[in-house]
Amino acid sequence: MTRTSPGRHSPERDGLRAKRHAENFPVALRILPRPLRADLVAVYGVARTVDDLGDEAEGERSAGLEAYRAELSATFAGAEPADPALRALVPAIRGGRVEQAPFRHLIEANLQDQRVKRYADYAGLREYCRLSADPVGRIVLSLLDVRDESAARLSDRICTGLQLVEHWQDVGEDYRNGRVYLPQEDLAAFGVAERELAAAHASPRLKELMRWETDRAAALLGSGAELIERLSGWGRLAVSGFLAGGLAAVDALRDSRGDVLGRPVRPSRAGVLGWLGWLQVSARTERRSG
């Protein structure tokens, strides 16, 4: 299939704003300085387009992703892209604020989604998140001009934690789409059959598994929180917004008591704002005490 770039009035582009609010996108985004906000929105637009090509495009999705990868490479080489999301990213590319490799990893993750529908173990799922989630954090650090590898590793923990939380929010939807991100070893350990993921409500065994998976994702988010203390100014606020969204989603998952099938599990705006404020105060306190 020949990929056609989503037009300005296509369903993919028209749904962008709604999808951004539906996901764990940083609530702090609106108050960031205009140049940084524009770069972050542009990055999101490309990431969202890649996901749409991998999840929603008609026809041969791998071909569409390969075509987008070629257009991405051409854009970084100096060509003017046809795709509106890539056009919005051009100022950051020309300004040297982003590199190509993380975007290519996002495309690789979506290509992997076309081939791999199950993960045998947690290690395999983490490796997938290295392509699907961690690049986003590294792009954000690049926009903030943070080039510290130890900071990047902390970012990886946060981003993988965020990815896992989103998977646990969408267990039923993913199953209906033919994908199971819950590791097969975990399903077996808790005695959960895959067919249970199609039910209207989670079984007691699935609830137990989801509480366990939620705690593991929460621990991963917490293990990367030191990154907030290393940042300052707008960078701290931006990254805190991402982490706050994840922590509020963890709260929502815990409030569901593991029944991720019964109703949509989404964080409240008040919950995100509460965590955002706590992270800001905590980071300032740690800096003064350090």
C-alpha positions in Angstrom: 0.0 0.0 0.0 1.3 3.5 -0.8 1.0 5.6 2.3 -0.7 8.9 2.0 0.3 11.5 4.6 -2.6 12.4 6.9 -4.0 15.7 5.7 -4.9 18.6 7.8 -8.6 17.6 7.9 -8.2 13.9 7.9 -9.7 11.8 10.8 -6.1 11.1 12.1 -5.3 14.8 12.4 -8.7 15.9 13.6 -8.5 13.4 16.4 -5.1 14.5 17.6 -6.2 17.0 20.2 -8.7 14.5 21.7 -6.1 11.7 21.9 -3.6 14.0 23.5 -6.1 14.7 26.3 -7.1 11.1 26.6 -3.6 9.9 27.3 -1.2 10.6 30.1 0.1 13.7 28.5 1.6 16.4 30.7 -1.0 18.7 32.2 1.8 21.3 32.6 2.1 21.7 28.8 -0.1 24.7 28.4 2.0 26.9 30.7 5.4 26.1 29.2 7.1 28.7 27.1 5.8 28.9 23.5 9.0 27.6 21.8 9.3 24.5 24.1 5.6 23.9 24.0 5.6 24.0 20.1 8.5 21.5 20.0 6.8 19.1 22.4 3.5 19.3 20.5 5.5 18.7 17.3 7.2 15.6 18.8 3.8 14.3 20.0 2.3 14.8 16.5 5.0 12.7 14.9 4.7 10.0 17.6 1.0 10.0 17.3 1.1 9.7 13.5 3.5 6.7 13.8 1.1 5.1 16.3 -1.9 5.7 14.0 -0.1 4.2 11.1 0.7 1.1 13.2 -2.8 0.8 14.8 -5.4 2.4 12.6 -4.2 2.7 9.0 -6.1 0.6 6.3 -4.2 -1.8 4.2 -0.6 -3.0 4.7 0.5 -1.1 7.8 4.1 -2.2 7.6 4.4 -0.6 4.2 3.0 2.6 5.5 5.4 2.7 8.4 8.4 2.0 6.1 7.3 4.8 3.9 7.0 7.1 6.9 10.5 6.1 8.0 11.8 7.0 4.5 10.1 10.4 4.7 11.5 11.0 8.2 15.0 10.2 7.0 14.6 12.6 4.0 13.3 15.3 6.4 16.4 15.0 8.6 18.5 15.1 5.4 17.0 18.5 4.5 14.0 17.6 2.3 10.7 19.4 2.8 8.2 16.8 4.1 4.6 16.4 2.8 3.4 15.0 6.2 2.0 17.9 8.4 3.4 16.3 11.6 6.9 16.2 10.1 6.5 19.7 8.8 5.8 20.9 12.4 9.0 19.1 13.5 11.2 20.8 10.9 12.1 23.8 13.1 13.4 21.5 15.9 15.3 19.4 13.3 16.9 22.4 11.6 17.7 23.9 15.0 19.6 20.7 16.0 17.3 20.2 19.0 16.3 16.6 18.1 18.0 13.6 16.6 16.7 11.1 14.2 17.5 7.8 16.1 14.7 8.1 18.7 12.0 8.6 16.1 13.3 5.7 14.1 13.0 3.6 17.3 9.4 4.6 17.6 8.7 3.4 14.1 10.6 0.1 14.8 8.3 -0.4 17.8 5.2 -0.1 15.6 6.7 -2.4 13.0 7.3 -4.9 15.8 3.6 -4.6 16.7 2.7 -5.8 13.3 4.7 -9.1 13.9 4.6 -9.6 17.7 1.3 -9.9 19.5 2.4 -11.6 22.7 5.4 -11.4 25.0 6.7 -14.5 26.8 8.2 -12.7 29.7 8.7 -9.3 31.4 12.2 -9.0 29.9 10.8 -9.1 26.4 8.2 -6.5 27.3 10.8 -4.2 28.7 12.9 -4.6 25.5 9.8 -3.6 23.5 9.4 -0.5 25.8 13.0 0.4 25.0 11.8 1.1 21.4 8.2 2.2 22.1 8.5 4.4 25.2 12.1 5.3 26.2 12.9 7.3 23.0 10.2 9.9 23.9 11.9 10.8 27.2 15.3 11.0 25.4 13.7 13.4 22.9 12.3 15.5 25.7 15.7 15.7 27.4 17.3 16.7 24.1 14.8 19.5 23.8 15.8 20.6 27.3 19.5 20.4 26.3 20.1 17.7 28.9 22.9 15.4 27.5 23.6 13.4 30.7 23.5 9.6 30.1 22.6 9.0 33.8 19.7 11.4 33.5 18.6 9.5 30.3 18.6 6.2 32.2 16.3 7.7 34.8 14.1 9.0 32.0 14.0 5.4 30.6 12.6 4.1 33.9 9.9 6.8 33.9 9.0 6.2 30.2 8.8 2.4 30.5 6.7 2.9 33.7 4.4 5.2 31.8 4.1 2.7 28.9 3.3 -0.2 31.3 0.6 1.9 33.0 -1.0 2.7 29.7 -1.0 -1.0 28.7 -2.6 -1.9 32.0 -5.3 0.8 31.5 -6.1 -0.8 28.1 -5.9 -4.5 28.7 -9.4 -5.2 27.3 -9.0 -2.9 24.3 -5.6 -4.3 23.4 -7.0 -7.9 23.6 -9.9 -7.0 21.3 -7.3 -5.6 18.9 -5.4 -8.9 19.0 -2.6 -7.9 21.3 -1.7 -9.0 24.8 1.0 -7.1 26.6 0.6 -8.9 29.9 3.6 -11.3 29.9 2.6 -14.9 29.3 4.7 -16.0 32.3 2.6 -13.6 34.5 -0.7 -14.9 33.2 0.5 -18.4 33.9 1.8 -17.6 37.4 -1.6 -16.1 38.4 -3.7 -18.8 36.6 -5.3 -16.3 34.2 -6.4 -17.6 30.8 -6.3 -15.2 27.9 -10.0 -15.6 27.2 -10.7 -13.9 30.6 -9.4 -10.6 29.0 -12.6 -10.5 26.9 -15.0 -10.5 29.9 -17.1 -7.6 31.1 -15.3 -7.6 34.4 -12.0 -8.9 35.6 -12.0 -12.3 37.4 -10.5 -12.5 40.9 -7.3 -13.9 39.5 -7.0 -11.2 36.9 -7.7 -8.5 39.5 -4.8 -9.9 41.6 -2.5 -10.0 38.6 -3.4 -6.4 37.7 -2.7 -5.2 41.2 0.7 -6.8 41.0 1.5 -5.4 37.6 0.4 -1.9 38.8 2.7 -2.1 41.8 5.6 -3.1 39.5 4.9 -0.2 37.2 4.6 2.2 40.1 8.0 1.0 41.5 9.5 1.7 38.1 8.1 5.2 38.0 9.3 5.9 41.5 12.8 4.6 40.6 13.1 7.3 38.0 11.7 10.2 40.0 15.2 11.4 41.0 15.3 12.9 37.5 13.0 15.7 38.7 15.6 16.7 41.3 18.3 17.0 38.6 16.2 19.4 36.5 15.3 23.0 37.0 12.9 25.6 35.7 10.7 24.7 32.8 12.5 21.4 32.3 11.5 20.2 35.8 7.9 21.3 35.2 7.7 19.5 31.8 9.1 16.2 33.1 7.1 16.5 36.3 4.0 16.7 34.1 4.7 13.4 32.5 5.5 11.7 35.8 2.4 13.2 37.5 0.2 11.8 34.7 1.7 8.3 35.3 1.3 8.5 39.1 -2.3 9.6 38.8 -2.9 6.7 36.4 -1.5 4.4 39.0 -3.9 5.8 41.5 -6.8 5.2 39.1 -5.7 1.6 38.5 -5.5 1.0 42.3 -8.9 2.6 42.7 -10.3 0.1 40.2 -9.0 -2.7 42.5 -7.7 -4.5 39.5 -11.0 -4.5 37.5 -9.5 -3.0 34.4 -12.3 -4.4 32.3 -15.3 -3.1 34.1 -15.0 0.6 33.1 -12.4 2.9 31.6 -9.5 3.5 34.0 -8.3 7.0 33.6 -6.6 9.5 35.9 -8.5 12.6 37.0 -7.3 16.1 36.3 -7.3 16.8 40.0 -5.1 13.7 40.6 -2.6 14.8 38.0 -2.4 18.3 39.4 -2.0 17.0 42.9 0.9 14.9 41.9 2.4 17.7 39.9 2.3 20.0 42.9 3.8 17.3 45.2 6.6 16.6 42.8 7.5 20.3 42.6 7.6 20.7 46.3 9.5 17.5 46.9 12.2 18.3 44.3 12.8 21.8 45.9 13.0 20.2 49.3 15.5 17.6 48.1 17.7 20.2 46.4 17.8 22.3 49.6 18.6 19.3 51.8 21.2 18.1 49.4 
